Amino acid sequence: MSFRGKSPLLCGIYDTTEKNEADKFKTYDLPGILSNLEIEPMKGTEFERLRQATAERTDTTIPKGRFKNCLGFMKLLRYREERLDWKFTYPGDLKPFADTWDVQVLLGIQVWQPANYWISEINKQLKKQALVSYLLPFPLERVRQQGRLPMHFQIYPISDQYSVLDNTPPYSIAFGQSALLLDTQAYRFQGEEIWIV
């Protein structure tokens, strides 16, 4: 229940494309931002100042609590016409973590997206974030097919220090609630059958 409706990768967005002033303040998951949005980083204090000023000016409630645990804050400039490629990375060896076949907490995960000028800002925050994760020692496409995962299931490619330059990352990772759900399907990847009584 503690994972319901939460994401460890949630970011606060000030949407400059939104016409309604009070609706400019949104939350968006980091993977969606990396793929689809052209953004500019903001300080949390600047975001809060804008939120408060807009709430007072429009006499509308914009709940502060929605943004309490955000990983970062950004200004949405425009939506991308084409998705950008990116992947998660880990500064060490992922094999020992993948071999556990269990939900675990990982620290130090970052994003690799060389064409992105602001990625170092988000990586400063992300690498300090302890993330409930489930790691699989297979590329993303194999995991999706073998696990019969739905199209919108939140699982992502991840490389370690030995594979960061590989075109196809050799590992896949899910976070939070998705990690817990993937754990129930581990037998599909291990070749074992698990009975739940």
PyMOL commands that place a pseudoatom at each C-alpha (Angstrom):
pseudoatom trace, name=CA, resn=MET, resi=1, chain=A, elem=C, hetatm=0, pos=[0.000, 0.000, 0.000]
pseudoatom trace, name=CA, resn=SER, resi=2, chain=A, elem=C, hetatm=0, pos=[2.891, 2.393, 0.602]
pseudoatom trace, name=CA, resn=PHE, resi=3, chain=A, elem=C, hetatm=0, pos=[3.692, 2.329, -3.120]
pseudoatom trace, name=CA, resn=ARG, resi=4, chain=A, elem=C, hetatm=0, pos=[0.163, 3.082, -4.309]
pseudoatom trace, name=CA, resn=GLY, resi=5, chain=A, elem=C, hetatm=0, pos=[0.069, 6.206, -6.470]
pseudoatom trace, name=CA, resn=LYS, resi=6, chain=A, elem=C, hetatm=0, pos=[3.718, 7.044, -5.819]
pseudoatom trace, name=CA, resn=SER, resi=7, chain=A, elem=C, hetatm=0, pos=[6.785, 7.030, -7.982]
pseudoatom trace, name=CA, resn=PRO, resi=8, chain=A, elem=C, hetatm=0, pos=[10.365, 7.561, -6.796]
pseudoatom trace, name=CA, resn=LEU, resi=9, chain=A, elem=C, hetatm=0, pos=[11.038, 9.245, -10.160]
pseudoatom trace, name=CA, resn=LEU, resi=10, chain=A, elem=C, hetatm=0, pos=[8.295, 11.878, -10.001]
pseudoatom trace, name=CA, resn=CYS, resi=11, chain=A, elem=C, hetatm=0, pos=[9.260, 15.445, -10.965]
pseudoatom trace, name=CA, resn=GLY, resi=12, chain=A, elem=C, hetatm=0, pos=[7.442, 18.749, -10.546]
pseudoatom trace, name=CA, resn=ILE, resi=13, chain=A, elem=C, hetatm=0, pos=[6.671, 20.454, -13.862]
pseudoatom trace, name=CA, resn=TYR, resi=14, chain=A, elem=C, hetatm=0, pos=[5.773, 24.076, -14.583]
pseudoatom trace, name=CA, resn=ASP, resi=15, chain=A, elem=C, hetatm=0, pos=[4.015, 23.739, -17.948]
pseudoatom trace, name=CA, resn=THR, resi=16, chain=A, elem=C, hetatm=0, pos=[4.510, 26.874, -20.057]
pseudoatom trace, name=CA, resn=THR, resi=17, chain=A, elem=C, hetatm=0, pos=[2.329, 25.364, -22.819]
pseudoatom trace, name=CA, resn=GLU, resi=18, chain=A, elem=C, hetatm=0, pos=[-0.744, 25.274, -20.533]
pseudoatom trace, name=CA, resn=LYS, resi=19, chain=A, elem=C, hetatm=0, pos=[-3.161, 28.198, -20.972]
pseudoatom trace, name=CA, resn=ASN, resi=20, chain=A, elem=C, hetatm=0, pos=[-4.916, 27.901, -17.581]
pseudoatom trace, name=CA, resn=GLU, resi=21, chain=A, elem=C, hetatm=0, pos=[-2.597, 29.432, -14.942]
pseudoatom trace, name=CA, resn=ALA, resi=22, chain=A, elem=C, hetatm=0, pos=[-3.626, 27.100, -12.113]
pseudoatom trace, name=CA, resn=ASP, resi=23, chain=A, elem=C, hetatm=0, pos=[-3.104, 23.996, -14.310]
pseudoatom trace, name=CA, resn=LYS, resi=24, chain=A, elem=C, hetatm=0, pos=[0.516, 24.841, -15.104]
pseudoatom trace, name=CA, resn=PHE, resi=25, chain=A, elem=C, hetatm=0, pos=[1.734, 22.915, -12.037]
pseudoatom trace, name=CA, resn=LYS, resi=26, chain=A, elem=C, hetatm=0, pos=[1.932, 19.174, -12.730]
pseudoatom trace, name=CA, resn=THR, resi=27, chain=A, elem=C, hetatm=0, pos=[3.893, 16.067, -11.878]
pseudoatom trace, name=CA, resn=TYR, resi=28, chain=A, elem=C, hetatm=0, pos=[5.483, 13.836, -14.501]
pseudoatom trace, name=CA, resn=ASP, resi=29, chain=A, elem=C, hetatm=0, pos=[7.635, 10.711, -14.284]
pseudoatom trace, name=CA, resn=LEU, resi=30, chain=A, elem=C, hetatm=0, pos=[11.317, 11.182, -15.206]
pseudoatom trace, name=CA, resn=PRO, resi=31, chain=A, elem=C, hetatm=0, pos=[11.320, 8.522, -17.983]
pseudoatom trace, name=CA, resn=GLY, resi=32, chain=A, elem=C, hetatm=0, pos=[8.455, 10.332, -19.754]
pseudoatom trace, name=CA, resn=ILE, resi=33, chain=A, elem=C, hetatm=0, pos=[10.281, 13.636, -19.411]
pseudoatom trace, name=CA, resn=LEU, resi=34, chain=A, elem=C, hetatm=0, pos=[13.504, 12.209, -20.866]
pseudoatom trace, name=CA, resn=SER, resi=35, chain=A, elem=C, hetatm=0, pos=[11.694, 10.757, -23.873]
pseudoatom trace, name=CA, resn=ASN, resi=36, chain=A, elem=C, hetatm=0, pos=[9.039, 13.340, -24.674]
pseudoatom trace, name=CA, resn=LEU, resi=37, chain=A, elem=C, hetatm=0, pos=[9.625, 16.789, -23.188]
pseudoatom trace, name=CA, resn=GLU, resi=38, chain=A, elem=C, hetatm=0, pos=[11.899, 19.722, -23.932]
pseudoatom trace, name=CA, resn=ILE, resi=39, chain=A, elem=C, hetatm=0, pos=[12.538, 21.162, -20.479]
pseudoatom trace, name=CA, resn=GLU, resi=40, chain=A, elem=C, hetatm=0, pos=[14.651, 23.602, -18.542]
pseudoatom trace, name=CA, resn=PRO, resi=41, chain=A, elem=C, hetatm=0, pos=[15.697, 22.773, -14.948]
pseudoatom trace, name=CA, resn=MET, resi=42, chain=A, elem=C, hetatm=0, pos=[14.311, 24.922, -12.099]
pseudoatom trace, name=CA, resn=LYS, resi=43, chain=A, elem=C, hetatm=0, pos=[15.267, 25.266, -8.458]
pseudoatom trace, name=CA, resn=GLY, resi=44, chain=A, elem=C, hetatm=0, pos=[12.694, 23.876, -6.023]
pseudoatom trace, name=CA, resn=THR, resi=45, chain=A, elem=C, hetatm=0, pos=[12.485, 27.303, -4.366]
pseudoatom trace, name=CA, resn=GLU, resi=46, chain=A, elem=C, hetatm=0, pos=[11.680, 28.987, -7.689]
pseudoatom trace, name=CA, resn=PHE, resi=47, chain=A, elem=C, hetatm=0, pos=[8.989, 26.383, -8.420]
pseudoatom trace, name=CA, resn=GLU, resi=48, chain=A, elem=C, hetatm=0, pos=[7.440, 26.901, -4.970]
pseudoatom trace, name=CA, resn=ARG, resi=49, chain=A, elem=C, hetatm=0, pos=[7.525, 30.693, -5.314]
pseudoatom trace, name=CA, resn=LEU, resi=50, chain=A, elem=C, hetatm=0, pos=[5.725, 30.464, -8.685]
pseudoatom trace, name=CA, resn=ARG, resi=51, chain=A, elem=C, hetatm=0, pos=[3.177, 28.001, -7.276]
pseudoatom trace, name=CA, resn=GLN, resi=52, chain=A, elem=C, hetatm=0, pos=[2.385, 30.217, -4.317]
pseudoatom trace, name=CA, resn=ALA, resi=53, chain=A, elem=C, hetatm=0, pos=[2.193, 33.426, -6.389]
pseudoatom trace, name=CA, resn=THR, resi=54, chain=A, elem=C, hetatm=0, pos=[-0.095, 31.750, -8.959]
pseudoatom trace, name=CA, resn=ALA, resi=55, chain=A, elem=C, hetatm=0, pos=[-2.370, 30.350, -6.236]
pseudoatom trace, name=CA, resn=GLU, resi=56, chain=A, elem=C, hetatm=0, pos=[-2.740, 33.807, -4.694]
pseudoatom trace, name=CA, resn=ARG, resi=57, chain=A, elem=C, hetatm=0, pos=[-3.190, 35.629, -8.021]
pseudoatom trace, name=CA, resn=THR, resi=58, chain=A, elem=C, hetatm=0, pos=[-5.820, 33.173, -9.326]
pseudoatom trace, name=CA, resn=ASP, resi=59, chain=A, elem=C, hetatm=0, pos=[-7.420, 32.561, -5.911]
pseudoatom trace, name=CA, resn=THR, resi=60, chain=A, elem=C, hetatm=0, pos=[-7.072, 28.818, -6.570]
pseudoatom trace, name=CA, resn=THR, resi=61, chain=A, elem=C, hetatm=0, pos=[-5.750, 26.035, -4.366]
pseudoatom trace, name=CA, resn=ILE, resi=62, chain=A, elem=C, hetatm=0, pos=[-2.662, 24.387, -5.866]
pseudoatom trace, name=CA, resn=PRO, resi=63, chain=A, elem=C, hetatm=0, pos=[-1.762, 21.684, -3.321]
pseudoatom trace, name=CA, resn=LYS, resi=64, chain=A, elem=C, hetatm=0, pos=[1.828, 21.988, -2.112]
pseudoatom trace, name=CA, resn=GLY, resi=65, chain=A, elem=C, hetatm=0, pos=[1.870, 18.370, -0.904]
pseudoatom trace, name=CA, resn=ARG, resi=66, chain=A, elem=C, hetatm=0, pos=[1.754, 16.987, -4.461]
pseudoatom trace, name=CA, resn=PHE, resi=67, chain=A, elem=C, hetatm=0, pos=[5.310, 18.220, -4.974]
pseudoatom trace, name=CA, resn=LYS, resi=68, chain=A, elem=C, hetatm=0, pos=[6.736, 17.283, -1.566]
pseudoatom trace, name=CA, resn=ASN, resi=69, chain=A, elem=C, hetatm=0, pos=[8.781, 14.247, -2.660]
pseudoatom trace, name=CA, resn=CYS, resi=70, chain=A, elem=C, hetatm=0, pos=[9.680, 15.308, -6.198]
pseudoatom trace, name=CA, resn=LEU, resi=71, chain=A, elem=C, hetatm=0, pos=[13.078, 14.281, -7.518]
pseudoatom trace, name=CA, resn=GLY, resi=72, chain=A, elem=C, hetatm=0, pos=[13.511, 17.621, -9.301]
pseudoatom trace, name=CA, resn=PHE, resi=73, chain=A, elem=C, hetatm=0, pos=[11.672, 20.601, -10.752]
pseudoatom trace, name=CA, resn=MET, resi=74, chain=A, elem=C, hetatm=0, pos=[11.505, 21.644, -14.378]
pseudoatom trace, name=CA, resn=LYS, resi=75, chain=A, elem=C, hetatm=0, pos=[9.925, 24.109, -16.742]
pseudoatom trace, name=CA, resn=LEU, resi=76, chain=A, elem=C, hetatm=0, pos=[8.207, 22.430, -19.720]
pseudoatom trace, name=CA, resn=LEU, resi=77, chain=A, elem=C, hetatm=0, pos=[9.016, 24.438, -22.841]
pseudoatom trace, name=CA, resn=ARG, resi=78, chain=A, elem=C, hetatm=0, pos=[7.493, 22.158, -25.501]
pseudoatom trace, name=CA, resn=TYR, resi=79, chain=A, elem=C, hetatm=0, pos=[6.651, 18.559, -26.367]
pseudoatom trace, name=CA, resn=ARG, resi=80, chain=A, elem=C, hetatm=0, pos=[9.125, 16.740, -28.627]
pseudoatom trace, name=CA, resn=GLU, resi=81, chain=A, elem=C, hetatm=0, pos=[8.042, 15.584, -32.062]
pseudoatom trace, name=CA, resn=GLU, resi=82, chain=A, elem=C, hetatm=0, pos=[10.410, 12.589, -31.838]
pseudoatom trace, name=CA, resn=ARG, resi=83, chain=A, elem=C, hetatm=0, pos=[11.260, 10.565, -28.748]
pseudoatom trace, name=CA, resn=LEU, resi=84, chain=A, elem=C, hetatm=0, pos=[14.840, 10.856, -27.485]
pseudoatom trace, name=CA, resn=ASP, resi=85, chain=A, elem=C, hetatm=0, pos=[16.829, 7.745, -26.587]
pseudoatom trace, name=CA, resn=TRP, resi=86, chain=A, elem=C, hetatm=0, pos=[18.204, 7.355, -23.075]
pseudoatom trace, name=CA, resn=LYS, resi=87, chain=A, elem=C, hetatm=0, pos=[18.971, 4.648, -20.528]
pseudoatom trace, name=CA, resn=PHE, resi=88, chain=A, elem=C, hetatm=0, pos=[19.626, 4.239, -16.848]
pseudoatom trace, name=CA, resn=THR, resi=89, chain=A, elem=C, hetatm=0, pos=[23.213, 3.516, -15.810]
pseudoatom trace, name=CA, resn=TYR, resi=90, chain=A, elem=C, hetatm=0, pos=[24.898, 2.191, -12.700]
pseudoatom trace, name=CA, resn=PRO, resi=91, chain=A, elem=C, hetatm=0, pos=[28.529, 3.101, -11.825]
pseudoatom trace, name=CA, resn=GLY, resi=92, chain=A, elem=C, hetatm=0, pos=[29.447, -0.432, -10.687]
pseudoatom trace, name=CA, resn=ASP, resi=93, chain=A, elem=C, hetatm=0, pos=[28.805, -4.042, -11.681]
pseudoatom trace, name=CA, resn=LEU, resi=94, chain=A, elem=C, hetatm=0, pos=[25.111, -4.997, -11.874]
pseudoatom trace, name=CA, resn=LYS, resi=95, chain=A, elem=C, hetatm=0, pos=[25.620, -8.759, -12.148]
pseudoatom trace, name=CA, resn=PRO, resi=96, chain=A, elem=C, hetatm=0, pos=[25.624, -9.451, -8.368]
pseudoatom trace, name=CA, resn=PHE, resi=97, chain=A, elem=C, hetatm=0, pos=[22.329, -7.536, -8.014]
pseudoatom trace, name=CA, resn=ALA, resi=98, chain=A, elem=C, hetatm=0, pos=[20.729, -9.273, -10.995]
pseudoatom trace, name=CA, resn=ASP, resi=99, chain=A, elem=C, hetatm=0, pos=[21.745, -12.689, -9.655]
pseudoatom trace, name=CA, resn=THR, resi=100, chain=A, elem=C, hetatm=0, pos=[19.717, -12.213, -6.444]
pseudoatom trace, name=CA, resn=TRP, resi=101, chain=A, elem=C, hetatm=0, pos=[16.333, -12.452, -8.253]
pseudoatom trace, name=CA, resn=ASP, resi=102, chain=A, elem=C, hetatm=0, pos=[14.796, -10.301, -5.544]
pseudoatom trace, name=CA, resn=VAL, resi=103, chain=A, elem=C, hetatm=0, pos=[13.452, -6.815, -4.859]
pseudoatom trace, name=CA, resn=GLN, resi=104, chain=A, elem=C, hetatm=0, pos=[16.238, -4.637, -3.455]
pseudoatom trace, name=CA, resn=VAL, resi=105, chain=A, elem=C, hetatm=0, pos=[17.184, -1.029, -2.810]
pseudoatom trace, name=CA, resn=LEU, resi=106, chain=A, elem=C, hetatm=0, pos=[19.766, 0.418, -5.200]
pseudoatom trace, name=CA, resn=LEU, resi=107, chain=A, elem=C, hetatm=0, pos=[21.678, 3.652, -4.708]
pseudoatom trace, name=CA, resn=GLY, resi=108, chain=A, elem=C, hetatm=0, pos=[23.721, 5.438, -7.376]
pseudoatom trace, name=CA, resn=ILE, resi=109, chain=A, elem=C, hetatm=0, pos=[21.529, 4.960, -10.453]
pseudoatom trace, name=CA, resn=GLN, resi=110, chain=A, elem=C, hetatm=0, pos=[21.873, 7.716, -13.044]
pseudoatom trace, name=CA, resn=VAL, resi=111, chain=A, elem=C, hetatm=0, pos=[20.673, 8.543, -16.561]
pseudoatom trace, name=CA, resn=TRP, resi=112, chain=A, elem=C, hetatm=0, pos=[22.788, 8.395, -19.706]
pseudoatom trace, name=CA, resn=GLN, resi=113, chain=A, elem=C, hetatm=0, pos=[21.573, 10.779, -22.420]
pseudoatom trace, name=CA, resn=PRO, resi=114, chain=A, elem=C, hetatm=0, pos=[24.593, 12.529, -23.981]
pseudoatom trace, name=CA, resn=ALA, resi=115, chain=A, elem=C, hetatm=0, pos=[22.572, 15.005, -26.099]
pseudoatom trace, name=CA, resn=ASN, resi=116, chain=A, elem=C, hetatm=0, pos=[20.897, 16.401, -22.995]
pseudoatom trace, name=CA, resn=TYR, resi=117, chain=A, elem=C, hetatm=0, pos=[22.566, 19.533, -21.566]
pseudoatom trace, name=CA, resn=TRP, resi=118, chain=A, elem=C, hetatm=0, pos=[20.664, 19.420, -18.220]
pseudoatom trace, name=CA, resn=ILE, resi=119, chain=A, elem=C, hetatm=0, pos=[21.066, 15.718, -17.402]
pseudoatom trace, name=CA, resn=SER, resi=120, chain=A, elem=C, hetatm=0, pos=[23.907, 16.370, -14.927]
pseudoatom trace, name=CA, resn=GLU, resi=121, chain=A, elem=C, hetatm=0, pos=[21.474, 18.408, -12.784]
pseudoatom trace, name=CA, resn=ILE, resi=122, chain=A, elem=C, hetatm=0, pos=[18.987, 15.532, -12.503]
pseudoatom trace, name=CA, resn=ASN, resi=123, chain=A, elem=C, hetatm=0, pos=[21.806, 12.989, -12.000]
pseudoatom trace, name=CA, resn=LYS, resi=124, chain=A, elem=C, hetatm=0, pos=[23.004, 14.906, -8.924]
pseudoatom trace, name=CA, resn=GLN, resi=125, chain=A, elem=C, hetatm=0, pos=[19.624, 14.235, -7.320]
pseudoatom trace, name=CA, resn=LEU, resi=126, chain=A, elem=C, hetatm=0, pos=[19.030, 10.784, -8.786]
pseudoatom trace, name=CA, resn=LYS, resi=127, chain=A, elem=C, hetatm=0, pos=[22.307, 9.214, -7.631]
pseudoatom trace, name=CA, resn=LYS, resi=128, chain=A, elem=C, hetatm=0, pos=[21.434, 10.086, -4.004]
pseudoatom trace, name=CA, resn=GLN, resi=129, chain=A, elem=C, hetatm=0, pos=[17.980, 8.504, -4.308]
pseudoatom trace, name=CA, resn=ALA, resi=130, chain=A, elem=C, hetatm=0, pos=[17.547, 5.031, -2.795]
pseudoatom trace, name=CA, resn=LEU, resi=131, chain=A, elem=C, hetatm=0, pos=[15.310, 3.207, -5.294]
pseudoatom trace, name=CA, resn=VAL, resi=132, chain=A, elem=C, hetatm=0, pos=[13.268, 0.066, -4.610]
pseudoatom trace, name=CA, resn=SER, resi=133, chain=A, elem=C, hetatm=0, pos=[14.203, -1.955, -7.702]
pseudoatom trace, name=CA, resn=TYR, resi=134, chain=A, elem=C, hetatm=0, pos=[13.940, -5.284, -9.455]
pseudoatom trace, name=CA, resn=LEU, resi=135, chain=A, elem=C, hetatm=0, pos=[16.805, -6.008, -11.828]
pseudoatom trace, name=CA, resn=LEU, resi=136, chain=A, elem=C, hetatm=0, pos=[16.768, -8.630, -14.573]
pseudoatom trace, name=CA, resn=PRO, resi=137, chain=A, elem=C, hetatm=0, pos=[19.892, -9.860, -16.416]
pseudoatom trace, name=CA, resn=PHE, resi=138, chain=A, elem=C, hetatm=0, pos=[18.236, -9.588, -19.841]
pseudoatom trace, name=CA, resn=PRO, resi=139, chain=A, elem=C, hetatm=0, pos=[17.725, -6.839, -22.442]
pseudoatom trace, name=CA, resn=LEU, resi=140, chain=A, elem=C, hetatm=0, pos=[14.413, -4.970, -22.310]
pseudoatom trace, name=CA, resn=GLU, resi=141, chain=A, elem=C, hetatm=0, pos=[12.817, -6.547, -25.406]
pseudoatom trace, name=CA, resn=ARG, resi=142, chain=A, elem=C, hetatm=0, pos=[13.459, -10.076, -24.150]
pseudoatom trace, name=CA, resn=VAL, resi=143, chain=A, elem=C, hetatm=0, pos=[11.945, -9.201, -20.754]
pseudoatom trace, name=CA, resn=ARG, resi=144, chain=A, elem=C, hetatm=0, pos=[8.831, -7.683, -22.353]
pseudoatom trace, name=CA, resn=GLN, resi=145, chain=A, elem=C, hetatm=0, pos=[8.289, -10.726, -24.609]
pseudoatom trace, name=CA, resn=GLN, resi=146, chain=A, elem=C, hetatm=0, pos=[9.185, -13.478, -22.163]
pseudoatom trace, name=CA, resn=GLY, resi=147, chain=A, elem=C, hetatm=0, pos=[7.290, -11.834, -19.306]
pseudoatom trace, name=CA, resn=ARG, resi=148, chain=A, elem=C, hetatm=0, pos=[4.303, -11.011, -21.528]
pseudoatom trace, name=CA, resn=LEU, resi=149, chain=A, elem=C, hetatm=0, pos=[4.354, -7.531, -20.030]
pseudoatom trace, name=CA, resn=PRO, resi=150, chain=A, elem=C, hetatm=0, pos=[1.782, -4.962, -21.163]
pseudoatom trace, name=CA, resn=MET, resi=151, chain=A, elem=C, hetatm=0, pos=[2.999, -2.132, -23.389]
pseudoatom trace, name=CA, resn=HIS, resi=152, chain=A, elem=C, hetatm=0, pos=[2.834, 0.521, -20.650]
pseudoatom trace, name=CA, resn=PHE, resi=153, chain=A, elem=C, hetatm=0, pos=[4.477, -1.575, -17.905]
pseudoatom trace, name=CA, resn=GLN, resi=154, chain=A, elem=C, hetatm=0, pos=[7.197, 0.614, -16.391]
pseudoatom trace, name=CA, resn=ILE, resi=155, chain=A, elem=C, hetatm=0, pos=[10.431, -1.252, -17.018]
pseudoatom trace, name=CA, resn=TYR, resi=156, chain=A, elem=C, hetatm=0, pos=[13.547, 0.329, -18.472]
pseudoatom trace, name=CA, resn=PRO, resi=157, chain=A, elem=C, hetatm=0, pos=[16.948, -0.513, -19.973]
pseudoatom trace, name=CA, resn=ILE, resi=158, chain=A, elem=C, hetatm=0, pos=[19.971, -0.148, -17.698]
pseudoatom trace, name=CA, resn=SER, resi=159, chain=A, elem=C, hetatm=0, pos=[23.722, -0.518, -18.250]
pseudoatom trace, name=CA, resn=ASP, resi=160, chain=A, elem=C, hetatm=0, pos=[26.547, -0.888, -15.777]
pseudoatom trace, name=CA, resn=GLN, resi=161, chain=A, elem=C, hetatm=0, pos=[30.185, 0.237, -15.912]
pseudoatom trace, name=CA, resn=TYR, resi=162, chain=A, elem=C, hetatm=0, pos=[31.014, -2.597, -18.323]
pseudoatom trace, name=CA, resn=SER, resi=163, chain=A, elem=C, hetatm=0, pos=[28.177, -2.004, -20.801]
pseudoatom trace, name=CA, resn=VAL, resi=164, chain=A, elem=C, hetatm=0, pos=[27.490, 1.744, -20.758]
pseudoatom trace, name=CA, resn=LEU, resi=165, chain=A, elem=C, hetatm=0, pos=[28.567, 2.103, -24.401]
pseudoatom trace, name=CA, resn=ASP, resi=166, chain=A, elem=C, hetatm=0, pos=[26.652, -0.973, -25.646]
pseudoatom trace, name=CA, resn=ASN, resi=167, chain=A, elem=C, hetatm=0, pos=[23.843, -0.189, -28.114]
pseudoatom trace, name=CA, resn=THR, resi=168, chain=A, elem=C, hetatm=0, pos=[21.519, -2.584, -26.286]
pseudoatom trace, name=CA, resn=PRO, resi=169, chain=A, elem=C, hetatm=0, pos=[21.815, -2.491, -22.493]
pseudoatom trace, name=CA, resn=PRO, resi=170, chain=A, elem=C, hetatm=0, pos=[22.122, -6.054, -21.120]
pseudoatom trace, name=CA, resn=TYR, resi=171, chain=A, elem=C, hetatm=0, pos=[19.895, -5.429, -18.072]
pseudoatom trace, name=CA, resn=SER, resi=172, chain=A, elem=C, hetatm=0, pos=[16.337, -4.273, -17.385]
pseudoatom trace, name=CA, resn=ILE, resi=173, chain=A, elem=C, hetatm=0, pos=[15.062, -2.542, -14.262]
pseudoatom trace, name=CA, resn=ALA, resi=174, chain=A, elem=C, hetatm=0, pos=[11.699, -1.705, -12.696]
pseudoatom trace, name=CA, resn=PHE, resi=175, chain=A, elem=C, hetatm=0, pos=[11.134, 0.614, -9.729]
pseudoatom trace, name=CA, resn=GLY, resi=176, chain=A, elem=C, hetatm=0, pos=[8.651, 0.894, -6.857]
pseudoatom trace, name=CA, resn=GLN, resi=177, chain=A, elem=C, hetatm=0, pos=[5.322, -0.818, -7.418]
pseudoatom trace, name=CA, resn=SER, resi=178, chain=A, elem=C, hetatm=0, pos=[6.461, -2.132, -10.820]
pseudoatom trace, name=CA, resn=ALA, resi=179, chain=A, elem=C, hetatm=0, pos=[9.433, -3.826, -9.094]
pseudoatom trace, name=CA, resn=LEU, resi=180, chain=A, elem=C, hetatm=0, pos=[7.079, -5.608, -6.693]
pseudoatom trace, name=CA, resn=LEU, resi=181, chain=A, elem=C, hetatm=0, pos=[4.824, -6.727, -9.557]
pseudoatom trace, name=CA, resn=LEU, resi=182, chain=A, elem=C, hetatm=0, pos=[7.816, -7.975, -11.567]
pseudoatom trace, name=CA, resn=ASP, resi=183, chain=A, elem=C, hetatm=0, pos=[8.991, -9.991, -8.562]
pseudoatom trace, name=CA, resn=THR, resi=184, chain=A, elem=C, hetatm=0, pos=[5.767, -12.027, -8.781]
pseudoatom trace, name=CA, resn=GLN, resi=185, chain=A, elem=C, hetatm=0, pos=[6.665, -12.931, -12.383]
pseudoatom trace, name=CA, resn=ALA, resi=186, chain=A, elem=C, hetatm=0, pos=[10.311, -13.899, -11.742]
pseudoatom trace, name=CA, resn=TYR, resi=187, chain=A, elem=C, hetatm=0, pos=[9.626, -17.596, -12.437]
pseudoatom trace, name=CA, resn=ARG, resi=188, chain=A, elem=C, hetatm=0, pos=[9.016, -16.717, -16.113]
pseudoatom trace, name=CA, resn=PHE, resi=189, chain=A, elem=C, hetatm=0, pos=[12.646, -15.657, -16.407]
pseudoatom trace, name=CA, resn=GLN, resi=190, chain=A, elem=C, hetatm=0, pos=[14.261, -18.262, -14.139]
pseudoatom trace, name=CA, resn=GLY, resi=191, chain=A, elem=C, hetatm=0, pos=[12.697, -21.258, -15.797]
pseudoatom trace, name=CA, resn=GLU, resi=192, chain=A, elem=C, hetatm=0, pos=[11.057, -22.335, -12.521]
pseudoatom trace, name=CA, resn=GLU, resi=193, chain=A, elem=C, hetatm=0, pos=[7.415, -22.605, -11.609]
pseudoatom trace, name=CA, resn=ILE, resi=194, chain=A, elem=C, hetatm=0, pos=[6.281, -20.963, -8.379]
pseudoatom trace, name=CA, resn=TRP, resi=195, chain=A, elem=C, hetatm=0, pos=[3.051, -21.853, -6.612]
pseudoatom trace, name=CA, resn=ILE, resi=196, chain=A, elem=C, hetatm=0, pos=[1.399, -19.338, -4.312]
pseudoatom trace, name=CA, resn=VAL, resi=197, chain=A, elem=C, hetatm=0, pos=[-0.862, -20.932, -1.737]
for i in range(1, 197): cmd.bond("trace and resi %d" % i, "trace and resi %d" % (i + 1))
show_as sticks, trace
zoom trace
